[in-house]
């Protein structure tokens, strides 16, 4: 009986972690797309440089996970 309880607890934790990870990735994708759209709507070159650096750091961070 305790092993069955432990199994259900572990499966609940794994499910929560997976949903959390997917939610984080989805949120980062949405934020990146919104920022790219905002950057394209301006004529400023500084925000283009900042967006390029942000994307580079974000991609490096995602690759390391």
DRENRO-928745 format. One record per residue (C-alpha): residue number from 1; residue in three letters; x, y, z. Coordinates in nm, 3 decimals. Example, Ala and Ser with C-alpha at 12.3 -4.5 7.8 and 13.67 -1.06 7.14 Angstrom:
# DRENRO-928745
<node seq="1" type="ALA" xx="1.230" yy="-0.450" zz="0.780"/>
<node seq="2" type="SER" xx="1.367" yy="-0.106" zz="0.714"/>
This chain:
# DRENRO-928745
<node seq="1" type="UNK" xx="0.000" yy="0.000" zz="0.000"/>
<node seq="2" type="UNK" xx="0.270" yy="0.261" zz="0.082"/>
<node seq="3" type="UNK" xx="0.447" yy="0.185" zz="-0.248"/>
<node seq="4" type="UNK" xx="0.129" yy="0.260" zz="-0.443"/>
<node seq="5" type="UNK" xx="0.091" yy="0.586" zz="-0.253"/>
<node seq="6" type="UNK" xx="0.453" yy="0.677" zz="-0.324"/>
<node seq="7" type="UNK" xx="0.402" yy="0.600" zz="-0.693"/>
<node seq="8" type="UNK" xx="0.103" yy="0.831" zz="-0.719"/>
<node seq="9" type="UNK" xx="0.290" yy="1.109" zz="-0.537"/>
<node seq="10" type="UNK" xx="0.593" yy="1.075" zz="-0.767"/>
<node seq="11" type="UNK" xx="0.374" yy="1.072" zz="-1.078"/>
<node seq="12" type="UNK" xx="0.196" yy="1.386" zz="-0.954"/>
<node seq="13" type="UNK" xx="0.528" yy="1.564" zz="-0.900"/>
<node seq="14" type="UNK" xx="0.657" yy="1.465" zz="-1.245"/>
<node seq="15" type="UNK" xx="0.333" yy="1.580" zz="-1.408"/>
<node seq="16" type="UNK" xx="0.350" yy="1.916" zz="-1.229"/>
<node seq="17" type="UNK" xx="0.713" yy="1.966" zz="-1.332"/>
<node seq="18" type="UNK" xx="0.636" yy="1.884" zz="-1.697"/>
<node seq="19" type="UNK" xx="0.341" yy="2.125" zz="-1.709"/>
<node seq="20" type="UNK" xx="0.552" yy="2.394" zz="-1.544"/>
<node seq="21" type="UNK" xx="0.834" yy="2.347" zz="-1.796"/>
<node seq="22" type="UNK" xx="0.595" yy="2.358" zz="-2.092"/>
<node seq="23" type="UNK" xx="0.427" yy="2.669" zz="-1.953"/>
<node seq="24" type="UNK" xx="0.763" yy="2.844" zz="-1.912"/>
<node seq="25" type="UNK" xx="0.870" yy="2.761" zz="-2.266"/>
<node seq="26" type="UNK" xx="0.536" yy="2.873" zz="-2.408"/>
<node seq="27" type="UNK" xx="0.554" yy="3.199" zz="-2.214"/>
<node seq="28" type="UNK" xx="0.906" yy="3.269" zz="-2.340"/>
<node seq="29" type="UNK" xx="0.800" yy="3.203" zz="-2.700"/>
<node seq="30" type="UNK" xx="0.503" yy="3.439" zz="-2.670"/>
<node seq="31" type="UNK" xx="0.712" yy="3.714" zz="-2.508"/>
<node seq="32" type="UNK" xx="0.980" yy="3.678" zz="-2.774"/>
<node seq="33" type="UNK" xx="0.723" yy="3.704" zz="-3.057"/>
<node seq="34" type="UNK" xx="0.557" yy="4.009" zz="-2.900"/>
<node seq="35" type="UNK" xx="0.890" yy="4.185" zz="-2.850"/>
<node seq="36" type="UNK" xx="0.993" yy="4.112" zz="-3.209"/>
<node seq="37" type="UNK" xx="0.668" yy="4.262" zz="-3.334"/>
<node seq="38" type="UNK" xx="0.717" yy="4.574" zz="-3.121"/>
<node seq="39" type="UNK" xx="1.078" yy="4.614" zz="-3.233"/>
<node seq="40" type="UNK" xx="0.978" yy="4.586" zz="-3.601"/>
<node seq="41" type="UNK" xx="0.720" yy="4.862" zz="-3.552"/>
<node seq="42" type="UNK" xx="0.985" yy="5.122" zz="-3.465"/>
<node seq="43" type="UNK" xx="1.260" yy="5.285" zz="-3.667"/>
<node seq="44" type="UNK" xx="1.505" yy="5.292" zz="-3.376"/>
<node seq="45" type="UNK" xx="1.825" yy="5.091" zz="-3.425"/>
<node seq="46" type="UNK" xx="1.897" yy="5.061" zz="-3.052"/>
<node seq="47" type="UNK" xx="1.597" yy="4.841" zz="-2.989"/>
<node seq="48" type="UNK" xx="1.700" yy="4.622" zz="-3.284"/>
<node seq="49" type="UNK" xx="2.039" yy="4.567" zz="-3.120"/>
<node seq="50" type="UNK" xx="1.882" yy="4.499" zz="-2.781"/>
<node seq="51" type="UNK" xx="1.638" yy="4.250" zz="-2.933"/>
<node seq="52" type="UNK" xx="1.918" yy="4.069" zz="-3.114"/>
<node seq="53" type="UNK" xx="2.114" yy="4.039" zz="-2.789"/>
<node seq="54" type="UNK" xx="1.802" yy="3.926" zz="-2.600"/>
<node seq="55" type="UNK" xx="1.731" yy="3.655" zz="-2.859"/>
<node seq="56" type="UNK" xx="2.093" yy="3.542" zz="-2.851"/>
<node seq="57" type="UNK" xx="2.090" yy="3.511" zz="-2.470"/>
<node seq="58" type="UNK" xx="1.748" yy="3.344" zz="-2.470"/>
<node seq="59" type="UNK" xx="1.857" yy="3.087" zz="-2.730"/>
<node seq="60" type="UNK" xx="2.177" yy="3.016" zz="-2.535"/>
<node seq="61" type="UNK" xx="1.976" yy="2.972" zz="-2.216"/>
<node seq="62" type="UNK" xx="1.728" yy="2.737" zz="-2.384"/>
<node seq="63" type="UNK" xx="2.013" yy="2.534" zz="-2.535"/>
<node seq="64" type="UNK" xx="2.176" yy="2.486" zz="-2.195"/>
<node seq="65" type="UNK" xx="1.856" yy="2.340" zz="-2.042"/>
